[in-house]
Amino acid sequence: MSQDLVMDRGTEDAKQFARILYIAHALTFLFSAGLLSLLVLIVNYVKRPETQGTIVYSHHTWMIRAFWWYLAWSVVAWVLAATIIGIPIALIVWGAAWLWAAYRIIRGFLDLNSNRPMPT
């Protein structure tokens, strides 16, 4: 019985830490356009193996994928911005990528609070 309580406590601690990571990702997207999110990404990679077999694992994967897709679309926007004609399109691409990342952070946070795993 006490082992079950320890496992539940460990999962609850992992969920709380994942909540903190969601908030950290959100703050870095708000205040650094996602650049500082690289630091949070490293923490996601370090903590993810500890959560194997729990719903929290899917949340770490969700945040990791969100970062890499956001980075890919930001690179596309920067390449487009290299041309004068592409600047308006680049702003649209970057804005869409930012909104998409915001959606992923908000949805992940809400699903974590509802004890739902993220889709793979």
C-alpha atoms as an extended CHARMM CRD file, in Angstrom:
* protein
*
       120  EXT
         1         1  MET       CA              0.0000000000        0.0000000000        0.0000000000  PROA      1               0.0000000000
         2         2  SER       CA              2.7560000000        2.4620000000        0.8790000000  PROA      2               0.0000000000
         3         3  GLN       CA              4.4520000000        1.7310000000       -2.4710000000  PROA      3               0.0000000000
         4         4  ASP       CA              1.2190000000        2.7470000000       -4.2700000000  PROA      4               0.0000000000
         5         5  LEU       CA              1.2190000000        6.0110000000       -2.3540000000  PROA      5               0.0000000000
         6         6  VAL       CA              4.8420000000        6.6390000000       -3.3090000000  PROA      6               0.0000000000
         7         7  MET       CA              4.0780000000        5.9580000000       -6.9710000000  PROA      7               0.0000000000
         8         8  ASP       CA              1.0470000000        8.2490000000       -6.8610000000  PROA      8               0.0000000000
         9         9  ARG       CA              3.1020000000       10.9300000000       -5.1520000000  PROA      9               0.0000000000
        10        10  GLY       CA              5.8580000000       10.5360000000       -7.7350000000  PROA      10              0.0000000000
        11        11  THR       CA              3.3610000000       10.8780000000      -10.5820000000  PROA      11              0.0000000000
        12        12  GLU       CA              1.8080000000       13.8980000000       -8.9180000000  PROA      12              0.0000000000
        13        13  ASP       CA              5.2550000000       15.4770000000       -8.5070000000  PROA      13              0.0000000000
        14        14  ALA       CA              6.0150000000       14.7670000000      -12.1680000000  PROA      14              0.0000000000
        15        15  LYS       CA              2.7100000000       16.3730000000      -13.1680000000  PROA      15              0.0000000000
        16        16  GLN       CA              3.4940000000       19.4420000000      -11.0880000000  PROA      16              0.0000000000
        17        17  PHE       CA              6.9200000000       19.7100000000      -12.6810000000  PROA      17              0.0000000000
        18        18  ALA       CA              5.3560000000       19.3740000000      -16.1500000000  PROA      18              0.0000000000
        19        19  ARG       CA              2.9710000000       22.2190000000      -15.2560000000  PROA      19              0.0000000000
        20        20  ILE       CA              5.9780000000       24.3550000000      -14.3870000000  PROA      20              0.0000000000
        21        21  LEU       CA              7.5610000000       23.4740000000      -17.7220000000  PROA      21              0.0000000000
        22        22  TYR       CA              4.3960000000       24.4470000000      -19.6000000000  PROA      22              0.0000000000
        23        23  ILE       CA              4.4450000000       27.8060000000      -17.8090000000  PROA      23              0.0000000000
        24        24  ALA       CA              8.1540000000       28.2270000000      -18.5450000000  PROA      24              0.0000000000
        25        25  HSD       CA              7.5680000000       27.4960000000      -22.2390000000  PROA      25              0.0000000000
        26        26  ALA       CA              4.7190000000       30.0260000000      -22.2620000000  PROA      26              0.0000000000
        27        27  LEU       CA              6.8380000000       32.7180000000      -20.6290000000  PROA      27              0.0000000000
        28        28  THR       CA              9.7250000000       32.1750000000      -23.0230000000  PROA      28              0.0000000000
        29        29  PHE       CA              7.3820000000       32.4310000000      -26.0070000000  PROA      29              0.0000000000
        30        30  LEU       CA              5.8980000000       35.6390000000      -24.6100000000  PROA      30              0.0000000000
        31        31  PHE       CA              9.1320000000       37.3590000000      -23.6830000000  PROA      31              0.0000000000
        32        32  SER       CA             11.7670000000       35.9410000000      -26.0430000000  PROA      32              0.0000000000
        33        33  ALA       CA              9.7890000000       34.7010000000      -29.0590000000  PROA      33              0.0000000000
        34        34  GLY       CA             10.6990000000       31.1740000000      -27.9780000000  PROA      34              0.0000000000
        35        35  LEU       CA             14.4720000000       31.6180000000      -27.9900000000  PROA      35              0.0000000000
        36        36  LEU       CA             14.8780000000       30.8810000000      -24.2860000000  PROA      36              0.0000000000
        37        37  SER       CA             12.5950000000       27.8840000000      -24.6640000000  PROA      37              0.0000000000
        38        38  LEU       CA             15.7190000000       25.9390000000      -25.6250000000  PROA      38              0.0000000000
        39        39  LEU       CA             16.6120000000       25.8120000000      -21.9270000000  PROA      39              0.0000000000
        40        40  VAL       CA             13.1860000000       24.4250000000      -21.0490000000  PROA      40              0.0000000000
        41        41  LEU       CA             13.5020000000       21.9310000000      -23.9150000000  PROA      41              0.0000000000
        42        42  ILE       CA             16.6740000000       20.5330000000      -22.3560000000  PROA      42              0.0000000000
        43        43  VAL       CA             14.8040000000       20.0090000000      -19.0800000000  PROA      43              0.0000000000
        44        44  ASN       CA             12.0160000000       18.2310000000      -21.0140000000  PROA      44              0.0000000000
        45        45  TYR       CA             14.5650000000       15.8460000000      -22.5030000000  PROA      45              0.0000000000
        46        46  VAL       CA             16.1900000000       15.2120000000      -19.1050000000  PROA      46              0.0000000000
        47        47  LYS       CA             12.9180000000       14.6470000000      -17.2140000000  PROA      47              0.0000000000
        48        48  ARG       CA             11.0230000000       12.6530000000      -19.8600000000  PROA      48              0.0000000000
        49        49  PRO       CA             12.6810000000        9.2550000000      -19.1620000000  PROA      49              0.0000000000
        50        50  GLU       CA             11.7190000000        9.5310000000      -15.4800000000  PROA      50              0.0000000000
        51        51  THR       CA              8.0450000000        9.6540000000      -16.4750000000  PROA      51              0.0000000000
        52        52  GLN       CA              8.0020000000        6.5680000000      -18.7260000000  PROA      52              0.0000000000
        53        53  GLY       CA              4.6960000000        4.7330000000      -18.3500000000  PROA      53              0.0000000000
        54        54  THR       CA              2.7270000000        7.7510000000      -17.1100000000  PROA      54              0.0000000000
        55        55  ILE       CA              0.6140000000       10.3670000000      -18.8510000000  PROA      55              0.0000000000
        56        56  VAL       CA              3.3090000000       12.9070000000      -18.0540000000  PROA      56              0.0000000000
        57        57  TYR       CA              5.6120000000       11.2340000000      -20.5860000000  PROA      57              0.0000000000
        58        58  SER       CA              3.2200000000       12.1630000000      -23.3930000000  PROA      58              0.0000000000
        59        59  HSD       CA              3.2040000000       15.7660000000      -22.1540000000  PROA      59              0.0000000000
        60        60  HSD       CA              6.9920000000       16.0020000000      -22.3020000000  PROA      60              0.0000000000
        61        61  THR       CA              6.8740000000       14.6000000000      -25.8370000000  PROA      61              0.0000000000
        62        62  TRP       CA              4.1330000000       17.1200000000      -26.7130000000  PROA      62              0.0000000000
        63        63  MET       CA              6.2510000000       20.0440000000      -25.5020000000  PROA      63              0.0000000000
        64        64  ILE       CA              9.3680000000       18.7550000000      -27.2650000000  PROA      64              0.0000000000
        65        65  ARG       CA              7.5500000000       18.3840000000      -30.5860000000  PROA      65              0.0000000000
        66        66  ALA       CA              5.9400000000       21.7930000000      -30.1990000000  PROA      66              0.0000000000
        67        67  PHE       CA              9.3660000000       23.3750000000      -29.7900000000  PROA      67              0.0000000000
        68        68  TRP       CA             10.9050000000       21.6760000000      -32.8080000000  PROA      68              0.0000000000
        69        69  TRP       CA              7.9450000000       22.4380000000      -35.1060000000  PROA      69              0.0000000000
        70        70  TYR       CA              7.9020000000       26.0390000000      -33.9070000000  PROA      70              0.0000000000
        71        71  LEU       CA             11.6250000000       26.2890000000      -34.6450000000  PROA      71              0.0000000000
        72        72  ALA       CA             11.1610000000       24.7850000000      -38.1210000000  PROA      72              0.0000000000
        73        73  TRP       CA              8.4050000000       27.2630000000      -39.0180000000  PROA      73              0.0000000000
        74        74  SER       CA             10.4380000000       30.1430000000      -37.5710000000  PROA      74              0.0000000000
        75        75  VAL       CA             13.3450000000       29.1870000000      -39.8240000000  PROA      75              0.0000000000
        76        76  VAL       CA             10.9690000000       29.1780000000      -42.8060000000  PROA      76              0.0000000000
        77        77  ALA       CA              9.7990000000       32.6590000000      -41.7650000000  PROA      77              0.0000000000
        78        78  TRP       CA             13.3940000000       33.9190000000      -41.5040000000  PROA      78              0.0000000000
        79        79  VAL       CA             14.2220000000       32.5400000000      -44.9360000000  PROA      79              0.0000000000
        80        80  LEU       CA             11.1550000000       34.2650000000      -46.3590000000  PROA      80              0.0000000000
        81        81  ALA       CA             12.1120000000       37.4850000000      -44.5870000000  PROA      81              0.0000000000
        82        82  ALA       CA             15.4420000000       37.4650000000      -46.4300000000  PROA      82              0.0000000000
        83        83  THR       CA             13.5660000000       38.7430000000      -49.4640000000  PROA      83              0.0000000000
        84        84  ILE       CA             11.6830000000       42.0350000000      -49.4750000000  PROA      84              0.0000000000
        85        85  ILE       CA              8.6470000000       40.4470000000      -51.1140000000  PROA      85              0.0000000000
        86        86  GLY       CA              8.6710000000       37.6640000000      -48.5250000000  PROA      86              0.0000000000
        87        87  ILE       CA              8.5620000000       39.9210000000      -45.4650000000  PROA      87              0.0000000000
        88        88  PRO       CA              4.7500000000       40.1240000000      -45.2370000000  PROA      88              0.0000000000
        89        89  ILE       CA              4.4880000000       36.3690000000      -45.8040000000  PROA      89              0.0000000000
        90        90  ALA       CA              7.2310000000       35.7720000000      -43.2410000000  PROA      90              0.0000000000
        91        91  LEU       CA              5.2910000000       37.7610000000      -40.6550000000  PROA      91              0.0000000000
        92        92  ILE       CA              2.1920000000       35.6900000000      -41.3580000000  PROA      92              0.0000000000
        93        93  VAL       CA              4.1440000000       32.4140000000      -41.0940000000  PROA      93              0.0000000000
        94        94  TRP       CA              5.8440000000       33.4890000000      -37.8780000000  PROA      94              0.0000000000
        95        95  GLY       CA              2.5520000000       34.7180000000      -36.4050000000  PROA      95              0.0000000000
        96        96  ALA       CA              0.8260000000       31.4590000000      -37.3040000000  PROA      96              0.0000000000
        97        97  ALA       CA              3.7070000000       29.4670000000      -35.7890000000  PROA      97              0.0000000000
        98        98  TRP       CA              3.5100000000       31.5260000000      -32.6040000000  PROA      98              0.0000000000
        99        99  LEU       CA             -0.2630000000       31.0240000000      -32.3290000000  PROA      99              0.0000000000
       100       100  TRP       CA              0.1540000000       27.3070000000      -32.9800000000  PROA      100             0.0000000000
       101       101  ALA       CA              2.7910000000       27.0580000000      -30.2260000000  PROA      101             0.0000000000
       102       102  ALA       CA              0.4950000000       28.9660000000      -27.8700000000  PROA      102             0.0000000000
       103       103  TYR       CA             -2.3080000000       26.5190000000      -28.6800000000  PROA      103             0.0000000000
       104       104  ARG       CA             -0.0360000000       23.5530000000      -27.9410000000  PROA      104             0.0000000000
       105       105  ILE       CA              1.0500000000       25.0100000000      -24.6050000000  PROA      105             0.0000000000
       106       106  ILE       CA             -2.4960000000       25.8790000000      -23.5230000000  PROA      106             0.0000000000
       107       107  ARG       CA             -3.9980000000       22.5800000000      -24.6770000000  PROA      107             0.0000000000
       108       108  GLY       CA             -1.2270000000       20.5820000000      -23.0370000000  PROA      108             0.0000000000
       109       109  PHE       CA             -1.5840000000       22.4560000000      -19.7590000000  PROA      109             0.0000000000
       110       110  LEU       CA             -5.3610000000       21.9610000000      -19.7160000000  PROA      110             0.0000000000
       111       111  ASP       CA             -5.1240000000       18.2750000000      -20.6420000000  PROA      111             0.0000000000
       112       112  LEU       CA             -2.4840000000       17.6980000000      -17.9650000000  PROA      112             0.0000000000
       113       113  ASN       CA             -4.7760000000       19.2620000000      -15.3770000000  PROA      113             0.0000000000
       114       114  SER       CA             -7.5730000000       16.9660000000      -16.6020000000  PROA      114             0.0000000000
       115       115  ASN       CA             -5.3050000000       13.8870000000      -16.3230000000  PROA      115             0.0000000000
       116       116  ARG       CA             -5.4420000000       13.2380000000      -20.0690000000  PROA      116             0.0000000000
       117       117  PRO       CA             -2.4220000000       12.0810000000      -22.0710000000  PROA      117             0.0000000000
       118       118  MET       CA             -1.4830000000       13.9490000000      -25.2110000000  PROA      118             0.0000000000
       119       119  PRO       CA             -1.9790000000       12.3150000000      -28.6060000000  PROA      119             0.0000000000
       120       120  THR       CA              1.1310000000       10.9010000000      -30.1980000000  PROA      120             0.0000000000
